[in-house]
Amino acid sequence: MAAMPYTAAPDADEALRRVLAAAPIDPREPGVIYSNADGLFEVLAVVQPPKGGRQYLIRNLHTREVHATGAIWTSSDRVEKKAVA
């Protein structure tokens, strides 16, 4: 017996997008300090382009250089300090 191909309900993609937008997996928000193999960074701003995804304006706390990144959050990233409300 052949496996049936997966077919999502018509609104499933939109529902998933809403869930992910409401509770993002990525903890980066303005004020968060995080580290990874590349260094220690402070998030200055988060931008969500209309086509999706996220861009982060970050400052390297060792070199003080500011740049944008679209890198995804991985298991090697660590929050060092949460944003102060």
C-alpha positions, 0 to 999 in steps of 0.5 A: 500500500502506497503512502498518501501524500500530505495535504494541509488544510487550506488555512494551515499555512496561515494558521502556522504563520500566526502561531509563529508570529505570536510566539517566536522561537528566537528570543532576540529583541531590543536590549537582549545580550547574547553570545555565540562562537562569533562573539558577544552581541547586543540587539539594538533593533528588530525589523520584520520585512513584509516578505517575512523573516527577521533582520536584527541590528546588532552591536558586537560588544568587543569591537563595538561594530554595528551591523545587520544580520538575518542569522537564525537562532541556533542551539549554539546561541545563548542569552546572556542578559534579557531585555529590561522592560 
